[in-house]
Amino acid sequence: MQESLDNLIQILDLEELELNLFRGRSPQEDLQRVFGGQVAGQALIAAGRTVEGRQIHSLHSYFLRPGDPKVPIIYQVDRLRDGRSFTTRRVTGIQHGEAIFALAASFQVDEGGVEHQAEMPEATAPENLPDRDARLAELRARGENVEDWMLWDRALDTRYVDPMDYSGKLQQEPFWRVWLKANGQLPDDPLLHRCVAAYASDMTLLDTALRPHRMAMDENMQVASLDHAMWFHRPFRADEWLLYAHESPSMSNSRGFTTARFFTRDGKLVISVAQEGLLRDRR
């Protein structure tokens, strides 16, 4: 498990080519395209390495073109602003001379102030839920297909509070809760923990938008993240359990919209997420 997590840490550890210029690689060259969470995490690392003494508090990004996993991604950072309290960066991911990803990120110095937050939804404890291998064993026992993508990424331990019907046979509510954490120990680097959360945040959002429609993530479904936004509210560790609670308010024009929140185990709201993605049924 730790080996898979170490591989993810290496993927997020970009090579600095020049001032404001970084290079990232992809872990699986046999894929059709680069996983969106990887690009978002790498772009955030690139932005964070040009900032000192401040933590990321928000990011807004667009997936412009599919990434090619066979070649590196070049990340170019533009230093838009360095203020007394806030720092703003723009990052462009480039392949084959074209932009494939655009990120705007804002960093802030630590400040105090009054607080409030949304309540954490109730959820079964992660220790009482099946892990990925147990879920796959259940699918095989029922005679359902286990897709290749279901076998990816042991760098993260994910436990589903609400079952997900990947066959498209059942109609489910557009609400989904998932426990997740890094499958091992992470270094004590707050930026890395936020980047691992950014990586994980893209894994389950679009599934939520399909839950009410009896539609499966199969070869008939064209799926692509279009834009992705995150707000980081409070400190957290990505190698400790986080409850990722999703809700999809809308599906229209082949676009699914999902909002989500990350809570620590003791109920602190640490991240809010929003994403719109393409979900085009090609049958």
N, C-alpha and C positions, 0 to 999 in steps of 0.2 A: 504493500500500500504506500509506504513512504517513498519507494522508488518512483511510483507514478507521480506523486506529489513533487518530488525533486525534479522530475522532467518538466512539470508545469512551471516550476520556479525558474528553470533554465530558459524556457520559452519566453518568460516575461523579463528575463535579464538581457536587455537589448545591448547590442554592440554600438558604442559611440564612434561614429565615423569622423565627425567634425563638429564644431560648435553648432548646436541646434539641429543636428542631423544624426539619425539613429537607424540601425538595421535590425529587423526581426525575422525569425524563421518560423516555419510551420512544422508541427510534429509528425503529421501524417500526409505524405506526398501522394498517396493513392486516393485521396478524397477528391470529389468533384469540385469543391470550393472550400475556402478557408472558413472555419467556424467564426461567426460574428463576435462571440464573446472573447475570443483570442485577440482579434483586432482591437476591440475596445480596451482590453486590458493592456495590450502593448502600447497603444496610443497614450493611455493614461500614465504609464511608466515614463514614456518619452517626455510628456508635459511635466511630470513631477520632478524629473531630474534637472529641470531648469529653474526650480523654485527651492528656496531655502527658508526654513522656519515657519512654514505655513502648510496647512492641510487642505486637501481637496474638499470642497463643500458642494459643488454641483458640476455636472457635465451634461452636454447636449451633443448628440452625434447623429450623423447620417451615413447609412451604408449606400454607397453610390454605384459600385460595380462588384460583381463576384470576385473574390480574391483567388489567385492562382497559388495552390499550395506547393507547387514545384519550384517557385522562385522566392527570394526574400522580399519582404516589404520594407520600403524606405519610409521613415517617418520624419517629416520636416516640421519643426516647431517654430512658430512665430510668437515672439514675445510682445503681446499687444499692450500690456499695461503692468506696471509695478507701482502700486499705490501704497499708502501707509497701512491699510488694513486688508486690501484685496489685491490679488495678482491674477491676471487673465492670460491664458495661453490658447493658441489655435494650433491644431496638429492636423496635417494632411498625410494620409497613408497613400503611397505611390507604388504602382507596379506597371511595367511595360510603358512607362512614360505618361500614365494616366492616373488621376486620383481615384482611388477605390473607396476611401473613407475620409470623413471630415469630423473633427472633434473640437468643440469649444469647452474649455475647462476653467473654473474659477477656484482660487485658493484663498484662504482667510487665516489671519492670525487667531490664536485662541482668545476668546472673550467670554465673560460671564453674562448674566442676565436672567430674567424670569423664564420659566419653562412650562409647557404643557405638551401633551401628546395624545394620539389616539390609543385606545385600549387594544391590547393584544387579544386576538381571538383564541378561544379555547382549542386545545389540540392534544391528542394522545402523545405521551412522552416518546421520544425517538427510540429509546431502548425497547419499547413494546411494539415496534413496527418492523416489518421485514426490510432487509437491506436489498441492494440491487440483485444480488445473486439469488436470493430467496424469491424475489418478484419474477425473475426470469424462469426459475424452476416452476413456479405456479403457472406461468403462461404455457410452458412446454407440456405440463401435466394436463392442461385443458386443450391441447392440440392446436394452440394459436401460434402464428408465426413470430419468431424472434428476429427482428430486423437487425442488420449490421450495426446501425447507429445506436441500438440499445446496448451494445457491448462496449461502447467507447467510455473512456475517461473514468478510471478508478482513482483519479486524483481527488475526487470529491465523493463523500459518502452522502447519499440521498435517501430519505425515508418518506414515503407518501402517506400523509394523514388521510387524504381522500383518494380513493382508487381512481386510476385513469384507464379508460377503455380505449386502447389503441386500435381495436378492430373496427371502430366506427359503428358498432351495432347498437350501442346504448345512447340514450339522450341523458345528459347530465347537466347539472347547474353550472353556470359560468363562474364558478368559484372553486379554488383549489389551494390546498395548504401542503407545503413540503418542508421537512426539516433537512438542512444540509450543513456540511462543514468540510473543511479540508481533511483528507484521509491521512493525517499525520501531523507533525509539528512544523509550524512556520517560524521563520526568524522574526525577531521583535522589530519589524519595520512597518509602521502604520500605513505607508503608501502601498506596500506589497499586500497587506490585508485588504485594503480597498480595491486593489487590482484583481485579487482573487475573487472578491465579491462581484466585481464588474464582469469577470469571466463567467461566473456561475449564473449571474442574473439573466443571461440570454438563453439559458438552456430550456426553460419551461414556460415562458410567457405566452408564446403563440398557441401552445397546446390548449390553454385555457379558453381561447376564443372559439375553438372547435367543439368544445364539450357539449353545447346545446344542439348541435346540428347533425349528429350521427355521421360524421365525416372522419376519415382516418388519414394519418400522416403516411400515405403510401405513394406509389409511383404516379398516381393520378393527381396528386396535390403538388402544385408549385408553391414552394414556401420560401420566403425571404424576409429578413428583418429590413424595415425601411428606415426607421429612426428610433433612437433610444436615449432616454434621459434618466439621470440619477441625481438624487439629493442626499448628501451624507450629513446626518443630524448629530450623531453622537459617536464616541469611540467604541470600537468593538474588536474582537478577534475572529478571523475567518476560520481558525482551527478549533473553535468552540461552536456548539450547536446554535444555528440561527433558524427561526421559523420564517419561511418565505410564503406569505399569504397573497394570492392572486385574485383578481376580479376583472372580468371582461365586460365593460359597460356597453360595447357596441361592436357589431360586425356588419359591414356594408361595403358595396362596391369592391368585393374581393379583398377588403382590408379589415383585419382584426385589430382592435385596440384593447390593450390590457394595462391595468395599473397594479402595482404590487408593493408590499412593505416587508422589510426585514425586521424581525424582533429578536433580541437576545432571549436566552432562556428565562431570565428573571423579568421579562416583560418590557424592556426598554426598546422604543422605536429608534432604530439606528440608520435605516436607509428607506427612502421612497423611490419607486421606479415607475416609469411609463414607457410603453413601446407600442408602435403601430407596425404591422407586418403584412406582407402580401400572402394571402391564402387563396390561391386560384385553383378551382376545380376544373381540370382539363378533360373531364369525361364528356 
